[in-house]
């Protein structure tokens, strides 16, 4: 069984924001919602690094633990999804998430946020695969079509890797061996438990 | 001489006991702190190790800063979009799902058991000899304010507790869909009722301050728990000692509740996640605590003590009630001079005397 993970190679990411655009276009997410974002550290100075980040689909997902209506579930592939029909828009997942992944379509007074939206690893939601209802709420379900997330597929420098954790780390390890330097599986120590292949 | 030592002995023994208990408590608190010294020493070692590592690999420091919430630049707009890792959420999660749920839930259950136990053991506190003559205790405005705040507090409590404990208690009963339907109603009700509650509650707390200033006879009341421990009738003015303590818990707990609630209610004002996490902890802790003491208030104000509810519903109480529970207020209204001036300074009363 695959265990899906994201890995962003900080030595390759050029902050083109292609992943962000691809994601928005593929899933037709509402205005103001960005399931993925690129963060640049030490912007404009030597040693600048960029990282593309979205939901990391954590092993022991904090969002799922704190959700008052228990709307999250983890698929057999280790993808963390949620049911928008149950979501009450309380924002607790946003308080708990270390990566800032949960997004809300509205930011209004009286805590009105609307239903939470986040990266689905292009795996849709609880509705029937690629049904109109699923597409409207969660965007396309590429995993059901045997494809991997579009952000990684579109990445021009192949900095962003998505797929089975073992294969992703094999590819990354090979790169490190060739180019030298230390491996930095950014965010993995926060998101994944040891031994979670 | 000898007689003196004998009489002193129990006192000495008590003093020794007190000092021993205090010392052992102090040690019990201080000893675990030595762990910090060991920890800090260890930290110093670890840091020098890291320093050596940084010289070889400057990236180590870089990624540590990222893990600790270092801010970067992001083209995507939004609060804290530049932060890659925010660790506060893990602390918030463990506080909310651990101590807050455990101690909050235990407190509510303990209060319910205490109320039921008290009622079974002591029964209703009845009036000794009702006279049928009435005294005005609560004005129409006071009563309207009380019930307005009380009813909104109960609605806010039920909706708030649903978000805190619903997943554990209500999902097994209602199912996920059923509970989500209730929660989707409960959340906006809680949010929109918050401001009207805030206005009423603030007004109530402010205008009832003068009646609730603690006086010397209130401490005597508290020492005998209103006659529950010693079977006497301790002195009380318009409000008794217990009611005053309840008021001041409401006052300070209420301020914490309303300030933290304000932050949770207006995420649009751009608070960072850390603020929301802290506000949530303060809000649910103060909320559960106020609910717990309000259960006691509701019990004593309804089935616990005869005559209280009548006063808050009709505004009038039996003279026997006033004499029995608020003797200083009764004397004041009736124009009876207090027997001892020092113990019975005139208590501010909100009611006008009637016959």
Interface residues (C-beta under 8 A of the other chain):
Chain A: X15 X17 X20 X32 X34 X37 X38 X39 X40 X41 X42 X43 X47 X49 X51 X53 X62 X65 X66 X67 X68 X69 X70 X71 X85 X86 X87 X88 X89 X90 X91 X92 X94 X95 X96 X97 X98 X99 X100 X107 X108 X109 X110 X111 X112 X113 X181 X182 X184 X186 X187 X189 X190
Chain B: X57 X58 X59 X62 X63 X66 X67 X70 X72 X73 X74 X75 X76 X78 X80 X81 X82 X83 X84 X85 X86 X87 X89 X90 X92 X93 X96 X97 X162 X163 X164 X166 X167 X171 X176 X177 X179 X180 X183 X184 X187 X188 X191 X192 X194 X264 X265 X266 X267 X268 X273 X276 X277 X280
